[in-house]
Amino acid sequence: MIWRQVLLLSCLSAVVLLSSENRQKLGADALRRDYYERQRNKFENFVEEQNDEQEERSREAVEQWRQWHYDGLYPPYLYNRHHT
């Protein structure tokens, strides 16, 4: 009879130990997911800012090129130039 109680108590303690261990693992997984999500969001924001800056520089360069080569005709493209 006593050995049954000992066996039952050991099984219950094992279940409690495993469930608390699983809760710790789940909590650590959630923290890890949050961390990596924050890192991914930071990187995505950084890349988006870099792309925006590159597009702005490209747009400015094209605008400068158009102003420099503008010949007074509309639209100011090369096919409007009248070369002899």
PDB file of N, CA, C and O in Angstrom:
ATOM      1  N   MET A   1       0.817  -1.184   0.000  1.00  0.00           N
ATOM      2  CA  MET A   1       0.000   0.000   0.000  1.00  0.00           C
ATOM      3  C   MET A   1       0.862   1.249   0.000  1.00  0.00           C
ATOM      4  O   MET A   1       0.579   2.204  -0.723  1.00  0.00           O
ATOM      5  N   ILE A   2       1.902   1.245   0.800  1.00  0.00           N
ATOM      6  CA  ILE A   2       2.780   2.404   0.879  1.00  0.00           C
ATOM      7  C   ILE A   2       3.519   2.582  -0.444  1.00  0.00           C
ATOM      8  O   ILE A   2       3.726   3.705  -0.905  1.00  0.00           O
ATOM      9  N   TRP A   3       3.907   1.486  -1.037  1.00  0.00           N
ATOM     10  CA  TRP A   3       4.646   1.608  -2.295  1.00  0.00           C
ATOM     11  C   TRP A   3       3.769   2.214  -3.379  1.00  0.00           C
ATOM     12  O   TRP A   3       4.280   2.886  -4.275  1.00  0.00           O
ATOM     13  N   ARG A   4       2.442   1.989  -3.317  1.00  0.00           N
ATOM     14  CA  ARG A   4       1.517   2.614  -4.282  1.00  0.00           C
ATOM     15  C   ARG A   4       1.484   4.124  -4.080  1.00  0.00           C
ATOM     16  O   ARG A   4       1.501   4.889  -5.045  1.00  0.00           O
ATOM     17  N   GLN A   5       1.437   4.541  -2.836  1.00  0.00           N
ATOM     18  CA  GLN A   5       1.428   5.982  -2.546  1.00  0.00           C
ATOM     19  C   GLN A   5       2.734   6.625  -2.982  1.00  0.00           C
ATOM     20  O   GLN A   5       2.738   7.727  -3.531  1.00  0.00           O
ATOM     21  N   VAL A   6       3.841   5.936  -2.738  1.00  0.00           N
ATOM     22  CA  VAL A   6       5.143   6.457  -3.153  1.00  0.00           C
ATOM     23  C   VAL A   6       5.206   6.554  -4.667  1.00  0.00           C
ATOM     24  O   VAL A   6       5.679   7.549  -5.216  1.00  0.00           O
ATOM     25  N   LEU A   7       4.726   5.516  -5.341  1.00  0.00           N
ATOM     26  CA  LEU A   7       4.705   5.525  -6.806  1.00  0.00           C
ATOM     27  C   LEU A   7       3.810   6.646  -7.335  1.00  0.00           C
ATOM     28  O   LEU A   7       4.185   7.353  -8.270  1.00  0.00           O
ATOM     29  N   LEU A   8       2.644   6.804  -6.745  1.00  0.00           N
ATOM     30  CA  LEU A   8       1.718   7.860  -7.153  1.00  0.00           C
ATOM     31  C   LEU A   8       2.319   9.241  -6.928  1.00  0.00           C
ATOM     32  O   LEU A   8       2.223  10.111  -7.794  1.00  0.00           O
ATOM     33  N   LEU A   9       2.930   9.442  -5.783  1.00  0.00           N
ATOM     34  CA  LEU A   9       3.560  10.734  -5.498  1.00  0.00           C
ATOM     35  C   LEU A   9       4.719  11.016  -6.446  1.00  0.00           C
ATOM     36  O   LEU A   9       4.899  12.150  -6.890  1.00  0.00           O
ATOM     37  N   SER A  10       5.506   9.985  -6.757  1.00  0.00           N
ATOM     38  CA  SER A  10       6.622  10.204  -7.677  1.00  0.00           C
ATOM     39  C   SER A  10       6.113  10.519  -9.079  1.00  0.00           C
ATOM     40  O   SER A  10       6.696  11.351  -9.773  1.00  0.00           O
ATOM     41  N   CYS A  11       5.041   9.870  -9.500  1.00  0.00           N
ATOM     42  CA  CYS A  11       4.456  10.174 -10.816  1.00  0.00           C
ATOM     43  C   CYS A  11       3.897  11.592 -10.856  1.00  0.00           C
ATOM     44  O   CYS A  11       4.098  12.317 -11.830  1.00  0.00           O
ATOM     45  N   LEU A  12       3.205  11.979  -9.809  1.00  0.00           N
ATOM     46  CA  LEU A  12       2.646  13.335  -9.749  1.00  0.00           C
ATOM     47  C   LEU A  12       3.758  14.389  -9.739  1.00  0.00           C
ATOM     48  O   LEU A  12       3.659  15.414 -10.413  1.00  0.00           O
ATOM     49  N   SER A  13       4.809  14.125  -8.973  1.00  0.00           N
ATOM     50  CA  SER A  13       5.914  15.092  -8.946  1.00  0.00           C
ATOM     51  C   SER A  13       6.604  15.172 -10.300  1.00  0.00           C
ATOM     52  O   SER A  13       7.045  16.247 -10.705  1.00  0.00           O
ATOM     53  N   ALA A  14       6.704  14.042 -11.010  1.00  0.00           N
ATOM     54  CA  ALA A  14       7.296  14.052 -12.351  1.00  0.00           C
ATOM     55  C   ALA A  14       6.431  14.862 -13.308  1.00  0.00           C
ATOM     56  O   ALA A  14       6.946  15.620 -14.130  1.00  0.00           O
ATOM     57  N   VAL A  15       5.111  14.699 -13.198  1.00  0.00           N
ATOM     58  CA  VAL A  15       4.192  15.457 -14.067  1.00  0.00           C
ATOM     59  C   VAL A  15       4.304  16.947 -13.778  1.00  0.00           C
ATOM     60  O   VAL A  15       4.352  17.758 -14.703  1.00  0.00           O
ATOM     61  N   VAL A  16       4.345  17.307 -12.510  1.00  0.00           N
ATOM     62  CA  VAL A  16       4.471  18.722 -12.132  1.00  0.00           C
ATOM     63  C   VAL A  16       5.794  19.276 -12.632  1.00  0.00           C
ATOM     64  O   VAL A  16       5.846  20.389 -13.155  1.00  0.00           O
ATOM     65  N   LEU A  17       6.862  18.504 -12.472  1.00  0.00           N
ATOM     66  CA  LEU A  17       8.175  18.950 -12.923  1.00  0.00           C
ATOM     67  C   LEU A  17       8.207  19.133 -14.428  1.00  0.00           C
ATOM     68  O   LEU A  17       8.741  20.127 -14.921  1.00  0.00           O
ATOM     69  N   LEU A  18       7.633  18.173 -15.174  1.00  0.00           N
ATOM     70  CA  LEU A  18       7.609  18.286 -16.629  1.00  0.00           C
ATOM     71  C   LEU A  18       6.750  19.453 -17.094  1.00  0.00           C
ATOM     72  O   LEU A  18       7.110  20.146 -18.045  1.00  0.00           O
ATOM     73  N   SER A  19       5.623  19.678 -16.437  1.00  0.00           N
ATOM     74  CA  SER A  19       4.760  20.783 -16.860  1.00  0.00           C
ATOM     75  C   SER A  19       5.419  22.129 -16.577  1.00  0.00           C
ATOM     76  O   SER A  19       5.296  23.055 -17.379  1.00  0.00           O
ATOM     77  N   SER A  20       6.120  22.250 -15.446  1.00  0.00           N
ATOM     78  CA  SER A  20       6.806  23.516 -15.173  1.00  0.00           C
ATOM     79  C   SER A  20       7.982  23.690 -16.135  1.00  0.00           C
ATOM     80  O   SER A  20       8.288  24.809 -16.547  1.00  0.00           O
ATOM     81  N   GLU A  21       8.635  22.589 -16.490  1.00  0.00           N
ATOM     82  CA  GLU A  21       9.738  22.666 -17.458  1.00  0.00           C
ATOM     83  C   GLU A  21       9.199  23.076 -18.830  1.00  0.00           C
ATOM     84  O   GLU A  21       9.818  23.876 -19.531  1.00  0.00           O
ATOM     85  N   ASN A  22       8.052  22.527 -19.206  1.00  0.00           N
ATOM     86  CA  ASN A  22       7.440  22.901 -20.484  1.00  0.00           C
ATOM     87  C   ASN A  22       7.018  24.357 -20.488  1.00  0.00           C
ATOM     88  O   ASN A  22       7.163  25.043 -21.499  1.00  0.00           O
ATOM     89  N   ARG A  23       6.493  24.841 -19.357  1.00  0.00           N
ATOM     90  CA  ARG A  23       6.123  26.260 -19.276  1.00  0.00           C
ATOM     91  C   ARG A  23       7.348  27.140 -19.449  1.00  0.00           C
ATOM     92  O   ARG A  23       7.285  28.170 -20.120  1.00  0.00           O
ATOM     93  N   GLN A  24       8.460  26.743 -18.849  1.00  0.00           N
ATOM     94  CA  GLN A  24       9.690  27.516 -19.002  1.00  0.00           C
ATOM     95  C   GLN A  24      10.155  27.516 -20.451  1.00  0.00           C
ATOM     96  O   GLN A  24      10.574  28.547 -20.977  1.00  0.00           O
ATOM     97  N   LYS A  25      10.078  26.354 -21.092  1.00  0.00           N
ATOM     98  CA  LYS A  25      10.489  26.275 -22.504  1.00  0.00           C
ATOM     99  C   LYS A  25       9.580  27.124 -23.383  1.00  0.00           C
ATOM    100  O   LYS A  25      10.050  27.822 -24.281  1.00  0.00           O
ATOM    101  N   LEU A  26       8.280  27.062 -23.121  1.00  0.00           N
ATOM    102  CA  LEU A  26       7.342  27.865 -23.908  1.00  0.00           C
ATOM    103  C   LEU A  26       7.590  29.357 -23.696  1.00  0.00           C
ATOM    104  O   LEU A  26       7.524  30.148 -24.636  1.00  0.00           O
ATOM    105  N   GLY A  27       7.876  29.726 -22.454  1.00  0.00           N
ATOM    106  CA  GLY A  27       8.180  31.134 -22.174  1.00  0.00           C
ATOM    107  C   GLY A  27       9.454  31.577 -22.874  1.00  0.00           C
ATOM    108  O   GLY A  27       9.515  32.676 -23.423  1.00  0.00           O
ATOM    109  N   ALA A  28      10.471  30.724 -22.855  1.00  0.00           N
ATOM    110  CA  ALA A  28      11.724  31.061 -23.534  1.00  0.00           C
ATOM    111  C   ALA A  28      11.505  31.155 -25.043  1.00  0.00           C
ATOM    112  O   ALA A  28      12.065  32.033 -25.701  1.00  0.00           O
ATOM    113  N   ASP A  29      10.688  30.247 -25.592  1.00  0.00           N
ATOM    114  CA  ASP A  29      10.382  30.303 -27.023  1.00  0.00           C
ATOM    115  C   ASP A  29       9.660  31.599 -27.381  1.00  0.00           C
ATOM    116  O   ASP A  29       9.947  32.211 -28.410  1.00  0.00           O
ATOM    117  N   ALA A  30       8.737  32.010 -26.542  1.00  0.00           N
ATOM    118  CA  ALA A  30       8.001  33.252 -26.800  1.00  0.00           C
ATOM    119  C   ALA A  30       8.945  34.451 -26.759  1.00  0.00           C
ATOM    120  O   ALA A  30       8.852  35.346 -27.599  1.00  0.00           O
ATOM    121  N   LEU A  31       9.852  34.467 -25.784  1.00  0.00           N
ATOM    122  CA  LEU A  31      10.829  35.567 -25.709  1.00  0.00           C
ATOM    123  C   LEU A  31      11.733  35.575 -26.936  1.00  0.00           C
ATOM    124  O   LEU A  31      12.042  36.634 -27.483  1.00  0.00           O
ATOM    125  N   ARG A  32      12.154  34.393 -27.363  1.00  0.00           N
ATOM    126  CA  ARG A  32      13.020  34.288 -28.543  1.00  0.00           C
ATOM    127  C   ARG A  32      12.289  34.775 -29.790  1.00  0.00           C
ATOM    128  O   ARG A  32      12.858  35.499 -30.608  1.00  0.00           O
ATOM    129  N   ARG A  33      11.018  34.372 -29.931  1.00  0.00           N
ATOM    130  CA  ARG A  33      10.228  34.832 -31.077  1.00  0.00           C
ATOM    131  C   ARG A  33      10.082  36.346 -31.078  1.00  0.00           C
ATOM    132  O   ARG A  33      10.224  36.988 -32.118  1.00  0.00           O
ATOM    133  N   ASP A  34       9.797  36.920 -29.902  1.00  0.00           N
ATOM    134  CA  ASP A  34       9.668  38.376 -29.802  1.00  0.00           C
ATOM    135  C   ASP A  34      10.971  39.068 -30.169  1.00  0.00           C
ATOM    136  O   ASP A  34      10.973  40.075 -30.877  1.00  0.00           O
ATOM    137  N   TYR A  35      12.077  38.522 -29.682  1.00  0.00           N
ATOM    138  CA  TYR A  35      13.388  39.122 -29.967  1.00  0.00           C
ATOM    139  C   TYR A  35      13.663  39.115 -31.468  1.00  0.00           C
ATOM    140  O   TYR A  35      14.041  40.135 -32.044  1.00  0.00           O
ATOM    141  N   TYR A  36      13.469  37.948 -32.096  1.00  0.00           N
ATOM    142  CA  TYR A  36      13.751  37.859 -33.527  1.00  0.00           C
ATOM    143  C   TYR A  36      12.779  38.682 -34.353  1.00  0.00           C
ATOM    144  O   TYR A  36      13.152  39.195 -35.408  1.00  0.00           O
ATOM    145  N   GLU A  37      11.548  38.818 -33.899  1.00  0.00           N
ATOM    146  CA  GLU A  37      10.596  39.673 -34.609  1.00  0.00           C
ATOM    147  C   GLU A  37      11.025  41.135 -34.530  1.00  0.00           C
ATOM    148  O   GLU A  37      10.950  41.862 -35.521  1.00  0.00           O
ATOM    149  N   ARG A  38      11.479  41.569 -33.343  1.00  0.00           N
ATOM    150  CA  ARG A  38      11.975  42.948 -33.213  1.00  0.00           C
ATOM    151  C   ARG A  38      13.198  43.170 -34.094  1.00  0.00           C
ATOM    152  O   ARG A  38      13.315  44.206 -34.749  1.00  0.00           O
ATOM    153  N   GLN A  39      14.116  42.192 -34.111  1.00  0.00           N
ATOM    154  CA  GLN A  39      15.304  42.325 -34.953  1.00  0.00           C
ATOM    155  C   GLN A  39      14.919  42.399 -36.432  1.00  0.00           C
ATOM    156  O   GLN A  39      15.469  43.209 -37.177  1.00  0.00           O
ATOM    157  N   ARG A  40      13.979  41.559 -36.856  1.00  0.00           N
ATOM    158  CA  ARG A  40      13.538  41.561 -38.252  1.00  0.00           C
ATOM    159  C   ARG A  40      12.882  42.898 -38.603  1.00  0.00           C
ATOM    160  O   ARG A  40      13.110  43.440 -39.684  1.00  0.00           O
ATOM    161  N   ASN A  41      12.064  43.427 -37.683  1.00  0.00           N
ATOM    162  CA  ASN A  41      11.415  44.713 -37.935  1.00  0.00           C
ATOM    163  C   ASN A  41      12.442  45.836 -38.049  1.00  0.00           C
ATOM    164  O   ASN A  41      12.325  46.714 -38.903  1.00  0.00           O
ATOM    165  N   LYS A  42      13.460  45.797 -37.168  1.00  0.00           N
ATOM    166  CA  LYS A  42      14.524  46.808 -37.253  1.00  0.00           C
ATOM    167  C   LYS A  42      15.226  46.744 -38.596  1.00  0.00           C
ATOM    168  O   LYS A  42      15.461  47.770 -39.234  1.00  0.00           O
ATOM    169  N   PHE A  43      15.561  45.527 -39.022  1.00  0.00           N
ATOM    170  CA  PHE A  43      16.275  45.363 -40.292  1.00  0.00           C
ATOM    171  C   PHE A  43      15.402  45.779 -41.465  1.00  0.00           C
ATOM    172  O   PHE A  43      15.883  46.426 -42.396  1.00  0.00           O
ATOM    173  N   GLU A  44      14.114  45.413 -41.432  1.00  0.00           N
ATOM    174  CA  GLU A  44      13.219  45.820 -42.511  1.00  0.00           C
ATOM    175  C   GLU A  44      13.097  47.333 -42.584  1.00  0.00           C
ATOM    176  O   GLU A  44      13.076  47.896 -43.678  1.00  0.00           O
ATOM    177  N   ASN A  45      13.018  48.002 -41.436  1.00  0.00           N
ATOM    178  CA  ASN A  45      12.948  49.464 -41.424  1.00  0.00           C
ATOM    179  C   ASN A  45      14.235  50.064 -41.976  1.00  0.00           C
ATOM    180  O   ASN A  45      14.196  51.035 -42.731  1.00  0.00           O
ATOM    181  N   PHE A  46      15.375  49.487 -41.601  1.00  0.00           N
ATOM    182  CA  PHE A  46      16.661  49.974 -42.089  1.00  0.00           C
ATOM    183  C   PHE A  46      16.740  49.832 -43.605  1.00  0.00           C
ATOM    184  O   PHE A  46      17.147  50.763 -44.300  1.00  0.00           O
ATOM    185  N   VAL A  47      16.349  48.663 -44.115  1.00  0.00           N
ATOM    186  CA  VAL A  47      16.401  48.429 -45.560  1.00  0.00           C
ATOM    187  C   VAL A  47      15.452  49.370 -46.285  1.00  0.00           C
ATOM    188  O   VAL A  47      15.787  49.896 -47.346  1.00  0.00           O
ATOM    189  N   GLU A  48      14.275  49.583 -45.723  1.00  0.00           N
ATOM    190  CA  GLU A  48      13.310  50.487 -46.349  1.00  0.00           C
ATOM    191  C   GLU A  48      13.864  51.916 -46.410  1.00  0.00           C
ATOM    192  O   GLU A  48      13.712  52.601 -47.422  1.00  0.00           O
ATOM    193  N   GLU A  49      14.504  52.359 -45.330  1.00  0.00           N
ATOM    194  CA  GLU A  49      15.108  53.691 -45.337  1.00  0.00           C
ATOM    195  C   GLU A  49      16.231  53.783 -46.362  1.00  0.00           C
ATOM    196  O   GLU A  49      16.353  54.790 -47.059  1.00  0.00           O
ATOM    197  N   GLN A  50      17.049  52.742 -46.459  1.00  0.00           N
ATOM    198  CA  GLN A  50      18.130  52.733 -47.444  1.00  0.00           C
ATOM    199  C   GLN A  50      17.566  52.794 -48.864  1.00  0.00           C
ATOM    200  O   GLN A  50      18.079  53.531 -49.706  1.00  0.00           O
ATOM    201  N   ASN A  51      16.519  52.025 -49.130  1.00  0.00           N
ATOM    202  CA  ASN A  51      15.908  52.050 -50.456  1.00  0.00           C
ATOM    203  C   ASN A  51      15.307  53.413 -50.760  1.00  0.00           C
ATOM    204  O   ASN A  51      15.426  53.913 -51.878  1.00  0.00           O
ATOM    205  N   ASP A  52      14.662  54.015 -49.768  1.00  0.00           N
ATOM    206  CA  ASP A  52      14.087  55.344 -49.969  1.00  0.00           C
ATOM    207  C   ASP A  52      15.167  56.374 -50.278  1.00  0.00           C
ATOM    208  O   ASP A  52      14.997  57.216 -51.161  1.00  0.00           O
ATOM    209  N   GLU A  53      16.283  56.304 -49.545  1.00  0.00           N
ATOM    210  CA  GLU A  53      17.380  57.238 -49.804  1.00  0.00           C
ATOM    211  C   GLU A  53      17.965  57.022 -51.191  1.00  0.00           C
ATOM    212  O   GLU A  53      18.275  57.985 -51.892  1.00  0.00           O
ATOM    213  N   GLN A  54      18.121  55.750 -51.596  1.00  0.00           N
ATOM    214  CA  GLN A  54      18.665  55.470 -52.919  1.00  0.00           C
ATOM    215  C   GLN A  54      17.723  55.967 -54.012  1.00  0.00           C
ATOM    216  O   GLN A  54      18.170  56.534 -55.010  1.00  0.00           O
ATOM    217  N   GLU A  55      16.427  55.756 -53.828  1.00  0.00           N
ATOM    218  CA  GLU A  55      15.456  56.258 -54.808  1.00  0.00           C
ATOM    219  C   GLU A  55      15.493  57.777 -54.884  1.00  0.00           C
ATOM    220  O   GLU A  55      15.380  58.346 -55.970  1.00  0.00           O
ATOM    221  N   GLU A  56      15.649  58.440 -53.739  1.00  0.00           N
ATOM    222  CA  GLU A  56      15.715  59.906 -53.734  1.00  0.00           C
ATOM    223  C   GLU A  56      16.967  60.394 -54.467  1.00  0.00           C
ATOM    224  O   GLU A  56      16.907  61.337 -55.257  1.00  0.00           O
ATOM    225  N   ARG A  57      18.105  59.738 -54.195  1.00  0.00           N
ATOM    226  CA  ARG A  57      19.337  60.129 -54.897  1.00  0.00           C
ATOM    227  C   ARG A  57      19.213  59.897 -56.396  1.00  0.00           C
ATOM    228  O   ARG A  57      19.666  60.717 -57.195  1.00  0.00           O
ATOM    229  N   SER A  58      18.608  58.793 -56.774  1.00  0.00           N
ATOM    230  CA  SER A  58      18.419  58.490 -58.187  1.00  0.00           C
ATOM    231  C   SER A  58      17.490  59.513 -58.836  1.00  0.00           C
ATOM    232  O   SER A  58      17.755  59.991 -59.939  1.00  0.00           O
ATOM    233  N   ARG A  59      16.411  59.842 -58.150  1.00  0.00           N
ATOM    234  CA  ARG A  59      15.468  60.829 -58.688  1.00  0.00           C
ATOM    235  C   ARG A  59      16.132  62.187 -58.848  1.00  0.00           C
ATOM    236  O   ARG A  59      15.924  62.872 -59.850  1.00  0.00           O
ATOM    237  N   GLU A  60      16.940  62.580 -57.851  1.00  0.00           N
ATOM    238  CA  GLU A  60      17.651  63.858 -57.945  1.00  0.00           C
ATOM    239  C   GLU A  60      18.641  63.854 -59.101  1.00  0.00           C
ATOM    240  O   GLU A  60      18.770  64.853 -59.809  1.00  0.00           O
ATOM    241  N   ALA A  61      19.341  62.739 -59.298  1.00  0.00           N
ATOM    242  CA  ALA A  61      20.301  62.660 -60.400  1.00  0.00           C
ATOM    243  C   ALA A  61      19.592  62.755 -61.743  1.00  0.00           C
ATOM    244  O   ALA A  61      20.075  63.430 -62.651  1.00  0.00           O
ATOM    245  N   VAL A  62      18.462  62.092 -61.876  1.00  0.00           N
ATOM    246  CA  VAL A  62      17.706  62.152 -63.130  1.00  0.00           C
ATOM    247  C   VAL A  62      17.190  63.569 -63.357  1.00  0.00           C
ATOM    248  O   VAL A  62      17.230  64.082 -64.475  1.00  0.00           O
ATOM    249  N   GLU A  63      16.712  64.190 -62.298  1.00  0.00           N
ATOM    250  CA  GLU A  63      16.209  65.565 -62.424  1.00  0.00           C
ATOM    251  C   GLU A  63      17.331  66.519 -62.832  1.00  0.00           C
ATOM    252  O   GLU A  63      17.127  67.391 -63.677  1.00  0.00           O
ATOM    253  N   GLN A  64      18.507  66.359 -62.240  1.00  0.00           N
ATOM    254  CA  GLN A  64      19.642  67.204 -62.624  1.00  0.00           C
ATOM    255  C   GLN A  64      20.022  66.959 -64.075  1.00  0.00           C
ATOM    256  O   GLN A  64      20.320  67.900 -64.811  1.00  0.00           O
ATOM    257  N   TRP A  65      20.012  65.694 -64.490  1.00  0.00           N
ATOM    258  CA  TRP A  65      20.340  65.393 -65.880  1.00  0.00           C
ATOM    259  C   TRP A  65      19.332  66.048 -66.812  1.00  0.00           C
ATOM    260  O   TRP A  65      19.716  66.624 -67.830  1.00  0.00           O
ATOM    261  N   ARG A  66      18.055  65.970 -66.480  1.00  0.00           N
ATOM    262  CA  ARG A  66      17.019  66.573 -67.323  1.00  0.00           C
ATOM    263  C   ARG A  66      17.161  68.091 -67.381  1.00  0.00           C
ATOM    264  O   ARG A  66      16.975  68.693 -68.438  1.00  0.00           O
ATOM    265  N   GLN A  67      17.492  68.714 -66.243  1.00  0.00           N
ATOM    266  CA  GLN A  67      17.668  70.162 -66.256  1.00  0.00           C
ATOM    267  C   GLN A  67      18.881  70.554 -67.085  1.00  0.00           C
ATOM    268  O   GLN A  67      18.845  71.553 -67.803  1.00  0.00           O
ATOM    269  N   TRP A  68      19.946  69.783 -66.992  1.00  0.00           N
ATOM    270  CA  TRP A  68      21.171  70.121 -67.731  1.00  0.00           C
ATOM    271  C   TRP A  68      20.971  69.970 -69.231  1.00  0.00           C
ATOM    272  O   TRP A  68      21.486  70.770 -70.012  1.00  0.00           O
ATOM    273  N   HIS A  69      20.223  68.943 -69.637  1.00  0.00           N
ATOM    274  CA  HIS A  69      20.044  68.649 -71.052  1.00  0.00           C
ATOM    275  C   HIS A  69      18.755  69.208 -71.624  1.00  0.00           C
ATOM    276  O   HIS A  69      18.411  68.906 -72.766  1.00  0.00           O
ATOM    277  N   TYR A  70      18.047  70.001 -70.874  1.00  0.00           N
ATOM    278  CA  TYR A  70      16.783  70.527 -71.365  1.00  0.00           C
ATOM    279  C   TYR A  70      17.035  71.467 -72.527  1.00  0.00           C
ATOM    280  O   TYR A  70      17.881  72.356 -72.443  1.00  0.00           O
ATOM    281  N   ASP A  71      16.284  71.265 -73.635  1.00  0.00           N
ATOM    282  CA  ASP A  71      16.519  72.070 -74.841  1.00  0.00           C
ATOM    283  C   ASP A  71      15.375  73.026 -75.133  1.00  0.00           C
ATOM    284  O   ASP A  71      15.318  73.599 -76.220  1.00  0.00           O
ATOM    285  N   GLY A  72      14.467  73.209 -74.189  1.00  0.00           N
ATOM    286  CA  GLY A  72      13.375  74.148 -74.384  1.00  0.00           C
ATOM    287  C   GLY A  72      12.171  73.542 -75.060  1.00  0.00           C
ATOM    288  O   GLY A  72      11.149  74.214 -75.198  1.00  0.00           O
ATOM    289  N   LEU A  73      12.252  72.313 -75.480  1.00  0.00           N
ATOM    290  CA  LEU A  73      11.118  71.654 -76.112  1.00  0.00           C
ATOM    291  C   LEU A  73      10.381  70.806 -75.082  1.00  0.00           C
ATOM    292  O   LEU A  73      10.935  70.417 -74.054  1.00  0.00           O
ATOM    293  N   TYR A  74       9.125  70.532 -75.385  1.00  0.00           N
ATOM    294  CA  TYR A  74       8.354  69.693 -74.481  1.00  0.00           C
ATOM    295  C   TYR A  74       7.895  68.467 -75.236  1.00  0.00           C
ATOM    296  O   TYR A  74       7.416  68.615 -76.360  1.00  0.00           O
ATOM    297  N   PRO A  75       8.002  67.315 -74.719  1.00  0.00           N
ATOM    298  CA  PRO A  75       8.724  66.933 -73.511  1.00  0.00           C
ATOM    299  C   PRO A  75      10.233  66.957 -73.743  1.00  0.00           C
ATOM    300  O   PRO A  75      10.685  66.758 -74.871  1.00  0.00           O
ATOM    301  N   PRO A  76      11.008  67.195 -72.704  1.00  0.00           N
ATOM    302  CA  PRO A  76      12.449  67.381 -72.865  1.00  0.00           C
ATOM    303  C   PRO A  76      13.193  66.054 -72.987  1.00  0.00           C
ATOM    304  O   PRO A  76      13.979  65.697 -72.110  1.00  0.00           O
ATOM    305  N   TYR A  77      12.949  65.334 -74.057  1.00  0.00           N
ATOM    306  CA  TYR A  77      13.608  64.047 -74.265  1.00  0.00           C
ATOM    307  C   TYR A  77      14.451  64.114 -75.517  1.00  0.00           C
ATOM    308  O   TYR A  77      14.326  65.031 -76.329  1.00  0.00           O
ATOM    309  N   LEU A  78      15.304  63.131 -75.653  1.00  0.00           N
ATOM    310  CA  LEU A  78      16.256  63.140 -76.756  1.00  0.00           C
ATOM    311  C   LEU A  78      15.573  63.096 -78.123  1.00  0.00           C
ATOM    312  O   LEU A  78      16.114  63.644 -79.083  1.00  0.00           O
ATOM    313  N   TYR A  79      14.420  62.473 -78.244  1.00  0.00           N
ATOM    314  CA  TYR A  79      13.804  62.354 -79.572  1.00  0.00           C
ATOM    315  C   TYR A  79      13.262  63.698 -80.064  1.00  0.00           C
ATOM    316  O   TYR A  79      12.880  63.809 -81.229  1.00  0.00           O
ATOM    317  N   ASN A  80      13.219  64.723 -79.201  1.00  0.00           N
ATOM    318  CA  ASN A  80      12.802  66.049 -79.640  1.00  0.00           C
ATOM    319  C   ASN A  80      13.963  66.873 -80.155  1.00  0.00           C
ATOM    320  O   ASN A  80      13.751  67.958 -80.697  1.00  0.00           O
ATOM    321  N   ARG A  81      15.166  66.395 -80.002  1.00  0.00           N
ATOM    322  CA  ARG A  81      16.329  67.171 -80.466  1.00  0.00           C
ATOM    323  C   ARG A  81      16.414  67.105 -81.994  1.00  0.00           C
ATOM    324  O   ARG A  81      16.206  66.059 -82.609  1.00  0.00           O
ATOM    325  N   HIS A  82      16.722  68.244 -82.570  1.00  0.00           N
ATOM    326  CA  HIS A  82      16.800  68.332 -84.031  1.00  0.00           C
ATOM    327  C   HIS A  82      18.259  68.520 -84.429  1.00  0.00           C
ATOM    328  O   HIS A  82      18.796  69.627 -84.430  1.00  0.00           O
ATOM    329  N   HIS A  83      18.876  67.393 -84.765  1.00  0.00           N
ATOM    330  CA  HIS A  83      20.271  67.432 -85.187  1.00  0.00           C
ATOM    331  C   HIS A  83      20.346  67.406 -86.698  1.00  0.00           C
ATOM    332  O   HIS A  83      19.495  66.813 -87.362  1.00  0.00           O
ATOM    333  N   THR A  84      21.378  68.058 -87.246  1.00  0.00           N
ATOM    334  CA  THR A  84      21.547  68.048 -88.696  1.00  0.00           C
ATOM    335  C   THR A  84      22.528  67.010 -89.114  1.00  0.00           C
ATOM    336  O   THR A  84      22.796  66.859 -90.305  1.00  0.00           O
TER     337      THR A  84
END
